[in-house]
Amino acid sequence: MEPSPQPVAQTAKADLGKRFIAAIIDGAIAGVVGLIPWVGGIIGGLYILLRDGLDYEYLRGRSVGKTLMKLKPIRLDGQPMDITTSIKRNWMLALGLISLVLVLIPVIGWIALALLWVAAPVIALIEIILVATDKEGRRWGDRLGGTTVVETTD
């Protein structure tokens, strides 16, 4: 049985500074995990990809960084955050870490890796600019996932 939709509160966009700090925290987690030989990039990339859909009691559909900064991504349709929505809103931010797997594929993988390592920071910069300049504070990922980020008390 599907959970019933929760009404989406009409709140102002989340504070830019809090979102930035939350992103730094999540990036640090993924980066440290990314140092694990062979599998670290995949695990770190998966954390970035799935972080907003994790339904652990403490996290409740948000990343560690967002939890610590009292932020929460919410779906505009009122449904609870889930893994699919997290993937839709975060895939472009996970490209850099997940692309480390490409190093295992000679030549073609190396070329693809180089292209992704150029594209990933450009995409991240565009996402930052959108969060800062969009009147609703929504980045590409929020638009793809049908989400926004709000401040919360818990």
C-alpha positions, 0 to 999 in steps of 0.5 A: 500500500502506497503511503498517502501524500503529505501536503507540501508546506509553503516554506521559503527556500533553504538557506544557501549557507546551510545547503553549502555546508551540508554539501561539504559534509556529504562531499567529505563523507563521499571523498573519504570513502572514495579513498578505499582502494578499488571500491571506494569511488563506487561506494562514495558515488552511491552515497551521493546518488542515494543519500536523499532516499535513505530511510533510516530512522535518524536520516528520514529521507535526507543525507547526513549533511542535510540532517546536521544542517536541519534541511530536508529535500521534499517532493513537490507531489507530497510523496515521501522521498525515496531512492528513485527520487534521490537518483533523479536529483543526484545522478549528475553530482555522483558522476565524478566518483562513479566514473572512477570505475572507468579507469579499469577499461583500457583506452575507451574508459580512460577517454570517458573518464577524462571527459567526465572529470571535465564535465563533473565540476562544470555541472557542479558549478552550474548547480551551485549557481542555480541554487544561489540564483533561482528564486525557489533555490532549485537546481537541475537535480531538484527540477529533474526529481520534482523536489525542493529543499526546505529548512526543518526543526528536526 
